[in-house]
Amino acid sequence: MWLLSVAALAGLYAPVFQQLGGVWWTDSYAAHGPFVPLFSAMLAWMDRDGLRATAGRGRPAGAVLVLGAVGLLGVGWWRGSLFLQGLSAVLAVAGLVLWRLGASCLRRAAFPVAFLLLMLPLPRAAVDAVTLDLQLFAVEFAGLALALADVPFYRHGLLIQLPSLTLEVAEICNGLRFLLALFVLTVAFAQVTQRTVPRKLLLVASAIPIAILANAFRVAVIATGVHYVGPEVASGFIHHSIGKAVWALTLVPLVTLGILLRLRQRPAARCEGSAHAAGAVEIPR
């Protein structure tokens, strides 16, 4: 029964993953998508002994969750929403684990399963809701940088008029692609390096302002480069090189913060172990 259900679900969701693959390939907002299921599978494989140890009697509630996921799949088809269809696939995976392996195993696999949500393409309404604010922030930041560098410019909306060229901070320059990719990478990095939920959340939350500031800094560097070097900075090899360099620099504060948070956990763990070894009584804080 269970194997037949898995086969039937595989047939139902095959078109969904085919569509997801197409979006990952063509939509720059979803370019990080292929990394997500690969990382989830890697985590599950690395923890296979722990998952096997927690596997128990399956729960009928898992079958109910699978049926609910199939219903959501139907709604997604009806509305033409790939997001809902992908969400349905993640719920179906969770339901299958609960149905076959039990609640303890599902709790153990909670992160690999939940991480799959990040493979879903961001709804266009969400993109539209933040794009203009991100563009305006980048323009204002670039204007401040140009003023500090004593570069003559005139700003009008999303345009930065320089003596040699007028730059437009278009949607492609909103930094959202960069933010999404960095967010997904930081979630994975936090899961691997941090032991406590608060530290994981702190590291993940830091990726958002860092990504926004990095994109604004990139726009400022390009605008300044156009004035001092020439219009060629705004396109071609130099433009892409600046983007790659800013991406690499953005990883430095995130990795540094991750290392510092990790180091702060170790002394506490050693002290706790020493206290128990000596038979010390812990004083409530």
N, C-alpha and C positions, 0 to 999 in steps of 0.2 A: 504493500500500500504506500509506504513512505517513498520507496524508489520510484514508483509510478508517478507519485506527486512531484518528485524532483524532476523527472523527465518532462512532465507536462509543463512545469514552471519554466524549465529551460527553453522549451519551445515558445512559451508565451513572451519571455523576456529577451529572446534573441534579437528581435527587431529593435527593442529599446537600446540594447548595447551597440547595435549597428548604428543607430542614430547618434548615440553618444560619441562613438568613434569619429563619425563625420564632423560633429561639432568640435571635438577636441582638435581636429585637424584644420578646421576652417575658421573657428572663432577664437580670436586672440585672448578674449576674456576667459576662455576655458582651456587654454593651452597646457595648463598644469594637470589636466584631468587624467592622463595616462599614468602619472606618478602615483595617484591615490590608490587604485586597486592593487598595484604592484607592491606598494609599501604595506598595505593591509595584509596582503598574502604573506609577505616576508615576516611580519610580526607574528601572524598566526603560526607559521612554520617554525619560527624560533621558539615559540611557547607551546609547541605541540605536546610536550610531556606534561606541562601544567594543564593544558586543555583536556588531555586524556585522563589525568588524575581527577579532574572535577566533573567529568562526564558521568551522568547518572540516568535515572529514569526520566524519560521524556514527559513533557506536560501537554495535555490536550489543549491548553490555552495557546500553544504554539500554532496548532492547526487553525484556531480561530483568528490568530494574527495573520496567518498566511491568507486566509479567505478575505480578511479586511484589506490586505495588500492588493489582492487581485481586484477587489472592488475599486480601490484607488487607481489601479491601472486602467480600469474601464473609464473612470472619470477623466484621467489624463488623456486617453485616446479621444474621448468625446470633445474635450476642450482644446485638443491639440497642444497640450503642455508637456514638453519633454521633462521639465522639472518634476512634475507630479508623477510621471511614469518612472523616472529615476528614483524618486523617493519611495515609490511602491516597491521597486527592486530591493532597496536597502531593508525595508520592513519585511519583505519576504525572506531575506537572508536571516534576519533576526528570528522570525517565526520558525524557520526550519531548524535553527540551532535549538531553540526552546522546545520544539516538538520532538526532536530526536534525542537531544543530549541533556536537556533539563535546564533549570534556572541557574544552577551554580556555574555551569559551563558558559551560559550566555553572559553571566556577570564577568567571568574571566575573559571572555572575548568582546567585552563591551567596547573597548577602544577600537580594535580593528574594524568592528562592524560600524560603529558610529563615524569613524574616519571616512568611510565610503560616502558619507553625505557631501564631502568636499569635492567629489568628482562631478557633482551635478552642476550644469551651467547656471549662472546667475540669471534670474528672470530679468527681461529687458526693463521692466518697470523699476527694479532695484537699481539698475545701471543708470537709468534716466534720473532717478531721484538724487543721486550723489554727484553726477558728472559735472554739472555747472558749478557746484560749490568747490569741487577739487580744481577745476580750471581757474576759477577766480582766486583761489588761494595761491596757486602757482604763479599767476600773473602778479599778485600783490607782493609775494615774496621776491620775485625777480625784480620788480620795480624798486623794492627796498635795497636789494643788492646793487642794482645799477646806480642808485642814488649815492650809496656809500662809496662806490668806485668812481664817483664823479663822472658818470657816463651820461651824456645828454640823451633824453628819450621823452616820448610822449605816450601816455597810456590812454587807450580808448576801449573800454569794455575788455574784450579778450585779445586786443591788439596791442603790441608794443612797437611803437614807431621809433626806429633808430635812424641815424643819418644815412646809413648805407642800405638799410633793409627794414621792411615791416614784418614782424613776426606775429603769427596767430597761434595762440594756445588752443588748438582744436581738440575735439574729443579724444583723438588718438594720443594726445599729450596729457590726459587727465590723471595718469598714474594708476588707474584702477587695475590695469593688467598687472602692473608691478606689485601693487598692494596684495592682490589675490594670490599671486604666485608666492610672494614672501610670507604671507599668512599661512598658507598650506605648508610650506617648508618649515616654518617656525613651530607649527603644531607638531609636526613629526619630530623635530629636533627636541622640543620640550618633553615629549613622551619618552624619548630615548635617554635624555640626560637628567631629568628631574624626578625626584621620588615622591614629592608631595603635590597635591592638587593646587594649593595656593601658589607655589613657586611655578608650576606649569602655567597657570592662568596669568601670572605676572609677566612671564616671558612672552607668552602669546599676545597679551594685550600691548606689550611694548612694540610689537611689529607694526601695528597700525600707524601710530604717529611717526615712527621712523621711516616707514615707506612713503607717507605723505610728504614729510620734510625732504626726503631724498629726491623725490620727483620734482619738487619745487626748486631744490638746489640744482638739479639737472637743467631745468629751464633757465635759471639764472646764469649758469655757466655758459650755456649756448648763447644767450643774449649778450653776455659780456664778450664772449669769443667773437661774435659777429662784429662787434665794434672794434676790437683790437686786432683781429686776424683777418676777417673778411666774411662775406656772405656764405662762403663754402662751408663754414662751420655749421650752418643750419640744415645741411643735408649731406647725404653721402657717407663716406667712410668716417670722417671726423665726428659727425653727428652720432652715428652708431657706436663709435668708440667711447664717446662720452657717456652714453647710456650704459654700456657694459662696465665701464670703470665705476660709475656711481653704484651700479648693482653690487659689484664686488666690495666696495667700501661700506655698503649698507650691512653686509654680513658681519663686519668687524664688531660693531656695538652689540649685535644680537649674540654672537658667539661669546664675546667677552662677558655679557650679562649672564649667559647660560653657565659659563665656567664659574663665575663668582657665586651664583646661587647654588651650584653644585658643591663648591668648596665650603660654603657656610653650613651645609648639612653634615659634613663629615665630623667636625669636632664634637657636635652635639651627640652624634651616634657613638663616638668613642667614650665620651664622658658618661653616657647612659650605661654603656657596657661595663665601664669600670665600677660604677656605683653598684650595679647588680652583682658584679663579681666579688666586691668587698662586703656585700650584705648590708649596704647602706640603706637607710630609710629615706624615701623621697619626701621632701617637704612640699606640700601643696602651695602653688603660687597664688 
